[in-house]
Amino acid sequence: MTRDIDTGTTDLLAHVDGHVGVITFNRPDRRNALSDAMYEAFGAVLPEFAADPEVRVVMLTGAGGAFCAGGDVKQMNDSHQPGAGPRRSGGVRGATDQLRTYQSKVSLAIHRLPKPVVAAIPGPAAGAGMSIALAADIRLAAERAIIVPAFANVGAPGDFGGSWFLTQLVGTAKAKELYFTSPRLGSAEALDLGIVNQVLPDDGFDKAALDWCHSLAERAPIAMRYMKENLNRAITCDLQTALDAEAANMVLGMSTSDHREAAAAFVEKRPPVFTGE
């Protein structure tokens, strides 16, 4: 059963398919380049999915064979032309504050969402599009997918958390190399580097990625929430803090009906049926 979510724009679509919330970049004529409307839509949809008990996993993907090309370079170039019209008010400080707000509504919100987020990458993910894919917990790539840092190609240092997420995945030295040289990474190379988790065939990719998300959504949602919380915290905390938090979350997780159901199913040699309680 599916139901559509009103995002307020056609640039970003959303719907719920069973226990999976699906968000789709939808500017295929621009390879799903980012727009202001997309940022506002993320700011509405992600909190809605976070609060919806029926949504256990969120899948982020792109329409028209691309994931997201990042910033709209054509639009950037147009804005630099003489007579293009007034720039946004507030100068550098205003632009910085606005970008920080957009980043919080997208990358930070994805990272903090109390549910697994899976980026299903059917094609190019470049620049900020790569950064947003890296903000997800899991990345599934089609064989034809291409990952490109891209920032160096347009004389920009990068945004949407790509430098932070990429460093966590590949280490500082490799992240610097990828940012400085901006190679076009095929899906196999991205898999070898640990940037993507799995590569799926091009044929039927959309369905295969959604099926993967449905399979994940069959697992205990409360346990997955605590797992994500623990793993996110582990990036920056010391061992004692990690142990203390794990102990608290473990006790909470094992006090749920889902844990009791899993234990009974194990003994009875049957698949568990989780309710999120």
C-alpha positions as a Python dict, from the first residue, in 0.01 Angstrom:
ca = {
    (1, 'M'): (0, 0, 0),
    (2, 'T'): (135, 341, -95),
    (3, 'R'): (35, 696, -10),
    (4, 'D'): (171, 1022, -145),
    (5, 'I'): (315, 1296, 75),
    (6, 'D'): (264, 1661, -16),
    (7, 'T'): (610, 1819, -29),
    (8, 'G'): (493, 2156, -158),
    (9, 'T'): (700, 2121, -478),
    (10, 'T'): (747, 1892, -775),
    (11, 'D'): (1127, 1925, -735),
    (12, 'L'): (1120, 1673, -451),
    (13, 'L'): (861, 1395, -435),
    (14, 'A'): (776, 1173, -141),
    (15, 'H'): (553, 878, -70),
    (16, 'V'): (520, 591, 176),
    (17, 'D'): (540, 234, 45),
    (18, 'G'): (454, -5, 327),
    (19, 'H'): (707, 71, 600),
    (20, 'V'): (944, 259, 367),
    (21, 'G'): (933, 634, 319),
    (22, 'V'): (1064, 725, -27),
    (23, 'I'): (1207, 1067, -117),
    (24, 'T'): (1289, 1135, -483),
    (25, 'F'): (1493, 1418, -633),
    (26, 'N'): (1279, 1518, -930),
    (27, 'R'): (1449, 1761, -1169),
    (28, 'P'): (1556, 1505, -1432),
    (29, 'D'): (1614, 1775, -1696),
    (30, 'R'): (1890, 1913, -1468),
    (31, 'R'): (2009, 1571, -1345),
    (32, 'N'): (1822, 1648, -1024),
    (33, 'A'): (2035, 1950, -939),
    (34, 'L'): (1941, 2107, -607),
    (35, 'S'): (1693, 2391, -575),
    (36, 'D'): (1567, 2612, -291),
    (37, 'A'): (1233, 2434, -311),
    (38, 'M'): (1406, 2101, -244),
    (39, 'Y'): (1564, 2231, 78),
    (40, 'E'): (1230, 2350, 209),
    (41, 'A'): (1069, 2019, 115),
    (42, 'F'): (1337, 1822, 300),
    (43, 'G'): (1270, 2044, 601),
    (44, 'A'): (906, 1932, 596),
    (45, 'V'): (928, 1569, 486),
    (46, 'L'): (1210, 1438, 705),
    (47, 'P'): (1043, 1542, 1034),
    (48, 'E'): (717, 1392, 909),
    (49, 'F'): (886, 1060, 835),
    (50, 'A'): (1067, 1074, 1170),
    (51, 'A'): (737, 1110, 1354),
    (52, 'D'): (542, 852, 1150),
    (53, 'P'): (544, 514, 1332),
    (54, 'E'): (454, 338, 1007),
    (55, 'V'): (780, 454, 844),
    (56, 'R'): (1069, 240, 962),
    (57, 'V'): (1324, 306, 682),
    (58, 'V'): (1371, 604, 451),
    (59, 'M'): (1499, 563, 95),
    (60, 'L'): (1644, 860, -91),
    (61, 'T'): (1677, 834, -469),
    (62, 'G'): (1657, 1030, -794),
    (63, 'A'): (1432, 1035, -1100),
    (64, 'G'): (1541, 999, -1462),
    (65, 'G'): (1850, 784, -1409),
    (66, 'A'): (2050, 1027, -1192),
    (67, 'F'): (2076, 1063, -816),
    (68, 'C'): (2163, 1432, -777),
    (69, 'A'): (2409, 1654, -964),
    (70, 'G'): (2456, 1882, -665),
    (71, 'G'): (2435, 2256, -711),
    (72, 'D'): (2275, 2387, -1030),
    (73, 'V'): (2589, 2509, -1210),
    (74, 'K'): (2391, 2654, -1501),
    (75, 'Q'): (2192, 2862, -1256),
    (76, 'M'): (2516, 2967, -1083),
    (77, 'N'): (2663, 3080, -1416),
    (78, 'D'): (2347, 3270, -1508),
    (79, 'S'): (2358, 3454, -1176),
    (80, 'H'): (2713, 3573, -1250),
    (81, 'Q'): (2619, 3736, -1581),
    (82, 'P'): (2582, 4115, -1613),
    (83, 'G'): (2224, 4223, -1563),
    (84, 'A'): (2129, 3898, -1394),
    (85, 'G'): (1941, 4088, -1128),
    (86, 'P'): (2007, 4157, -759),
    (87, 'R'): (2194, 3903, -553),
    (88, 'R'): (2045, 3770, -235),
    (89, 'S'): (2035, 4024, 44),
    (90, 'G'): (2260, 4000, 346),
    (91, 'G'): (2592, 3963, 165),
    (92, 'V'): (2839, 3694, 270),
    (93, 'R'): (2699, 3661, 620),
    (94, 'G'): (2342, 3626, 495),
    (95, 'A'): (2441, 3368, 234),
    (96, 'T'): (2640, 3174, 494),
    (97, 'D'): (2349, 3167, 738),
    (98, 'Q'): (2115, 3053, 462),
    (99, 'L'): (2347, 2771, 352),
    (100, 'R'): (2386, 2658, 712),
    (101, 'T'): (2007, 2641, 739),
    (102, 'Y'): (1978, 2438, 419),
    (103, 'Q'): (2252, 2198, 532),
    (104, 'S'): (2073, 2146, 863),
    (105, 'K'): (1745, 2068, 687),
    (106, 'V'): (1912, 1809, 463),
    (107, 'S'): (2244, 1647, 561),
    (108, 'L'): (2223, 1702, 937),
    (109, 'A'): (1859, 1595, 945),
    (110, 'I'): (1937, 1277, 749),
    (111, 'H'): (2227, 1194, 982),
    (112, 'R'): (2015, 1252, 1292),
    (113, 'L'): (1694, 1091, 1166),
    (114, 'P'): (1608, 819, 1422),
    (115, 'K'): (1558, 564, 1145),
    (116, 'P'): (1791, 410, 885),
    (117, 'V'): (1828, 620, 571),
    (118, 'V'): (1931, 441, 250),
    (119, 'A'): (2058, 632, -54),
    (120, 'A'): (1966, 442, -371),
    (121, 'I'): (2199, 581, -638),
    (122, 'P'): (2079, 498, -992),
    (123, 'G'): (2332, 718, -1171),
    (124, 'P'): (2552, 1024, -1112),
    (125, 'A'): (2587, 1163, -759),
    (126, 'A'): (2808, 1471, -780),
    (127, 'G'): (2915, 1756, -556),
    (128, 'A'): (2651, 1827, -294),
    (129, 'G'): (2457, 1532, -437),
    (130, 'M'): (2746, 1310, -332),
    (131, 'S'): (2753, 1480, 9),
    (132, 'I'): (2383, 1411, 65),
    (133, 'A'): (2428, 1047, -38),
    (134, 'L'): (2714, 1019, 211),
    (135, 'A'): (2488, 1157, 485),
    (136, 'A'): (2273, 844, 452),
    (137, 'D'): (2346, 536, 663),
    (138, 'I'): (2364, 295, 368),
    (139, 'R'): (2438, 352, -1),
    (140, 'L'): (2316, 117, -274),
    (141, 'A'): (2455, 194, -619),
    (142, 'A'): (2355, 77, -965),
    (143, 'E'): (2634, -63, -1178),
    (144, 'R'): (2623, 252, -1393),
    (145, 'A'): (2634, 489, -1095),
    (146, 'I'): (2913, 746, -1078),
    (147, 'I'): (3033, 925, -764),
    (148, 'V'): (3211, 1256, -828),
    (149, 'P'): (3325, 1503, -558),
    (150, 'A'): (3306, 1766, -838),
    (151, 'F'): (3368, 2071, -618),
    (152, 'A'): (3721, 2128, -750),
    (153, 'N'): (3580, 2128, -1104),
    (154, 'V'): (3369, 2437, -1030),
    (155, 'G'): (3617, 2617, -806),
    (156, 'A'): (3424, 2554, -484),
    (157, 'P'): (3545, 2398, -155),
    (158, 'G'): (3234, 2188, -89),
    (159, 'D'): (2926, 2177, 132),
    (160, 'F'): (2649, 1961, 279),
    (161, 'G'): (2895, 1770, 496),
    (162, 'G'): (3080, 1584, 223),
    (163, 'S'): (3422, 1654, 371),
    (164, 'W'): (3314, 1517, 711),
    (165, 'F'): (3125, 1212, 587),
    (166, 'L'): (3389, 1115, 330),
    (167, 'T'): (3667, 1141, 588),
    (168, 'Q'): (3475, 900, 815),
    (169, 'L'): (3446, 649, 530),
    (170, 'V'): (3788, 659, 363),
    (171, 'G'): (4024, 844, 600),
    (172, 'T'): (4176, 1189, 579),
    (173, 'A'): (4445, 1125, 316),
    (174, 'K'): (4212, 956, 67),
    (175, 'A'): (3937, 1211, 124),
    (176, 'K'): (4181, 1493, 45),
    (177, 'E'): (4292, 1316, -272),
    (178, 'L'): (3933, 1270, -387),
    (179, 'Y'): (3839, 1630, -311),
    (180, 'F'): (4151, 1781, -471),
    (181, 'T'): (4146, 1571, -790),
    (182, 'S'): (3770, 1507, -828),
    (183, 'P'): (3783, 1170, -1011),
    (184, 'R'): (3476, 1004, -1158),
    (185, 'L'): (3442, 695, -940),
    (186, 'G'): (3255, 404, -1093),
    (187, 'S'): (3037, 193, -868),
    (188, 'A'): (3296, -86, -839),
    (189, 'E'): (3569, 156, -731),
    (190, 'A'): (3333, 329, -488),
    (191, 'L'): (3252, -14, -343),
    (192, 'D'): (3621, -98, -303),
    (193, 'L'): (3676, 233, -119),
    (194, 'G'): (3383, 170, 113),
    (195, 'I'): (3188, 469, -19),
    (196, 'V'): (2896, 250, -126),
    (197, 'N'): (2778, -61, 57),
    (198, 'Q'): (2643, -267, -230),
    (199, 'V'): (2627, -255, -610),
    (200, 'L'): (2307, -379, -772),
    (201, 'P'): (2242, -454, -1142),
    (202, 'D'): (2125, -166, -1359),
    (203, 'D'): (1825, -365, -1480),
    (204, 'G'): (1555, -345, -1217),
    (205, 'F'): (1766, -127, -987),
    (206, 'D'): (1476, 80, -853),
    (207, 'K'): (1277, -227, -750),
    (208, 'A'): (1583, -406, -611),
    (209, 'A'): (1676, -106, -397),
    (210, 'L'): (1320, -69, -268),
    (211, 'D'): (1304, -443, -194),
    (212, 'W'): (1630, -409, 1),
    (213, 'C'): (1474, -129, 206),
    (214, 'H'): (1159, -334, 266),
    (215, 'S'): (1376, -618, 394),
    (216, 'L'): (1550, -380, 632),
    (217, 'A'): (1214, -244, 747),
    (218, 'E'): (1117, -595, 863),
    (219, 'R'): (1377, -570, 1140),
    (220, 'A'): (1308, -432, 1488),
    (221, 'P'): (1265, -54, 1443),
    (222, 'I'): (1338, 44, 1804),
    (223, 'A'): (1660, -158, 1805),
    (224, 'M'): (1768, 0, 1476),
    (225, 'R'): (1700, 346, 1618),
    (226, 'Y'): (1926, 277, 1915),
    (227, 'M'): (2189, 119, 1689),
    (228, 'K'): (2204, 431, 1474),
    (229, 'E'): (2223, 650, 1783),
    (230, 'N'): (2511, 441, 1923),
    (231, 'L'): (2703, 432, 1595),
    (232, 'N'): (2662, 805, 1531),
    (233, 'R'): (2784, 881, 1882),
    (234, 'A'): (3085, 652, 1839),
    (235, 'I'): (3226, 883, 1570),
    (236, 'T'): (3313, 1152, 1825),
    (237, 'C'): (3292, 1006, 2178),
    (238, 'D'): (3541, 817, 2396),
    (239, 'L'): (3505, 450, 2488),
    (240, 'Q'): (3360, 513, 2837),
    (241, 'T'): (3088, 735, 2696),
    (242, 'A'): (3010, 475, 2429),
    (243, 'L'): (2989, 195, 2687),
    (244, 'D'): (2763, 396, 2919),
    (245, 'A'): (2527, 488, 2635),
    (246, 'E'): (2523, 133, 2499),
    (247, 'A'): (2429, 0, 2843),
    (248, 'A'): (2135, 240, 2873),
    (249, 'N'): (2011, 171, 2521),
    (250, 'M'): (2056, -204, 2558),
    (251, 'V'): (1836, -213, 2867),
    (252, 'L'): (1573, 3, 2696),
    (253, 'G'): (1582, -211, 2382),
    (254, 'M'): (1547, -535, 2575),
    (255, 'S'): (1245, -400, 2761),
    (256, 'T'): (1040, -380, 2440),
    (257, 'S'): (773, -612, 2306),
    (258, 'D'): (985, -647, 1993),
    (259, 'H'): (1270, -800, 2195),
    (260, 'R'): (1032, -1046, 2362),
    (261, 'E'): (891, -1136, 2020),
    (262, 'A'): (1242, -1190, 1879),
    (263, 'A'): (1340, -1415, 2169),
    (264, 'A'): (1022, -1622, 2134),
    (265, 'A'): (1065, -1649, 1756),
    (266, 'F'): (1424, -1768, 1801),
    (267, 'V'): (1316, -2045, 2037),
    (268, 'E'): (1019, -2137, 1819),
    (269, 'K'): (1233, -2133, 1503),
    (270, 'R'): (1012, -1888, 1311),
    (271, 'P'): (1059, -1538, 1167),
    (272, 'P'): (980, -1262, 1416),
    (273, 'V'): (704, -1010, 1348),
    (274, 'F'): (797, -669, 1484),
    (275, 'T'): (545, -402, 1577),
    (276, 'G'): (775, -122, 1687),
    (277, 'E'): (662, -146, 2049),
}
